[in-house]
Amino acid sequence: MAAHTAPGGGLDVLDALLAGRRELAQLLGAPSWAHYQVSVELLVAADRVAPLQHAPCSCELQRLAALLHARRIRAHQHA
């Protein structure tokens, strides 16, 4: 077990890092680091999805996706 402990109080360093992370999140307007991370991930996902939703052919893409999904289900059932 001694090999897994840091000499000189590694927990103090970890506490300081976690406090810094929490402070950074609060400065960025989030109540916690977890809230900040989730909001960033949601923004990235929204940026990826938004262009597809507003594309002139999005309904056609949805129709093709549904057809492909149905084809995969049929292929899996016959396998």
C-alpha positions in Angstrom: 0.0 0.0 0.0 2.8 2.4 0.7 3.7 2.6 -3.0 0.3 4.2 -3.7 0.6 7.1 -1.3 2.4 10.3 -2.1 4.9 11.5 0.5 4.3 14.9 2.0 0.5 14.9 1.8 -0.6 14.3 -1.7 -4.2 14.8 -0.5 -3.4 18.5 0.2 -2.4 18.9 -3.4 -5.5 17.1 -4.7 -7.7 19.3 -2.4 -6.0 22.4 -3.8 -6.5 21.2 -7.4 -10.2 20.4 -6.8 -10.7 23.8 -5.1 -9.1 25.6 -8.1 -11.3 23.7 -10.5 -14.4 24.6 -8.5 -13.4 28.2 -8.4 -12.8 28.3 -12.2 -16.2 26.8 -12.8 -17.8 29.4 -10.6 -16.0 32.2 -12.4 -17.4 30.8 -15.6 -20.9 30.9 -14.2 -21.4 27.3 -13.2 -22.1 26.1 -9.7 -19.6 23.2 -9.9 -17.0 21.7 -12.2 -19.4 19.0 -13.2 -22.0 21.5 -14.2 -19.5 23.4 -16.3 -18.3 20.2 -18.0 -21.8 19.1 -18.9 -22.7 22.6 -20.3 -19.6 22.5 -22.5 -20.4 19.1 -23.8 -24.0 20.1 -24.5 -22.8 23.2 -26.4 -20.4 21.1 -28.5 -23.2 18.6 -29.3 -25.6 21.4 -30.2 -23.1 23.0 -32.5 -22.7 19.7 -34.3 -26.5 19.0 -34.6 -27.8 22.5 -35.4 -26.4 22.7 -38.9 -28.1 19.4 -39.7 -31.4 20.5 -38.3 -31.5 23.6 -40.5 -30.1 22.1 -43.6 -32.5 22.4 -46.6 -32.5 18.6 -47.0 -32.7 17.6 -43.3 -36.1 15.9 -43.9 -34.5 13.9 -46.7 -31.6 12.9 -44.5 -34.1 11.8 -41.8 -36.0 9.7 -44.4 -32.8 8.1 -45.6 -31.7 7.4 -42.0 -35.0 5.7 -41.3 -34.7 3.6 -44.4 -31.2 2.6 -43.5 -32.2 1.7 -40.0 -35.1 -0.4 -41.2 -32.7 -2.2 -43.6 -30.3 -2.9 -40.8 -33.1 -4.3 -38.6 -34.3 -6.6 -41.5 -30.7 -7.8 -42.2 -30.2 -8.5 -38.5 -33.5 -10.5 -38.3 -32.5 -12.7 -41.3 -29.0 -13.3 -40.0 
